[in-house]
Amino acid sequence: MAPRASPRADFLLFAMWLVMMCGMMLPSAAPALLIYAAVVRRSELQAGTATRVYAFAGGYLVVWTAFSLVATLLQGLLADTLLLSR
């Protein structure tokens, strides 16, 4: 078995996955956020449009943060079993 990475290395690996996912996925979500904002503005519940859009974007980020954590754990597991190098 390969030596275990340090907690700092694991954190940096997670940070890399998180930044990469946000950098790749947020630009593709921008049109959906704009459309959602337009729909909310035209609805009867137009009060709090910004809050609703921020909540939508926050949920999107939470999902990709969870994916980044799973990817980090999977990469660490594969590295520990020598199926992947860090």
N, C-alpha and C positions, 0 to 999 in steps of 0.2 A: 504494500500500500504506500501511496505517496504521503509525505508529511503533510499534516493539516495546516491550512493557511491561517494566518493570524486574524483576529477579529477586525483589525484595521483593513486588511486586504479584503475580507469579506464585505465590509462596509463600502469600500471603494468599488468593488465589483457590483454591489447593489446600486450604488450611485451611478455607475456607468450605464447599467440597464435602465434605470429610471430616466436619466437625461436622454438616452437614446430613444426610449419609448415616447416621452413627451415631445421631443424634437421631431419625431416622425409622425406621431398620431394627432397632435393638436392642430397642425395646419390642415389636415384633412377634416377635422371636426369643425373648423371655423365656419364653413357654409351652413352646417346644421345648426350651429349656435345662432347665426344670423337669422335663419329661417324661423327657428323657435322663438327668437325675440320678436320677429314680425308677427307671428301668430298670436303670441301673448298680448302684444300691443293692440291687436284688433279684437281680442276677446273681451268678454264682459269683466274678466278679472285682470284688467290692465294694471292695477295698482301693484307695485312690487315687481315690475318687469325685470329690473336689474338683478334683484335678489333671486328670482327664478332662473335667470340665465346663469348666474354665478353658481347656483346649486346644481344645475345641469352640467356645467363645466367641471365643477368639483366632483360630482359623481363619476364623470368620465375619467378624471385624474385618479380617483380612488381605484377604479377598475384597472387602469394601467399600472398603478403602483403595486397592486396585488399581483398582476402578471409579472412585474419586474422582480418581486420577491420570489415567486415560484421559479422564474428563470434563473435567479441567483442560486437558489437551493439546488435546482437540477444541475446547474453547471458545477457546483461544488461536489455533488454526489458523483457525477461523471468523472470529475478530476480525481476524486478519492479512489475510484475504482480503476483508475488509469485508462479510462476510455476516452478521455479528453484532457488536453493540457491547458493550464490556465493561461 
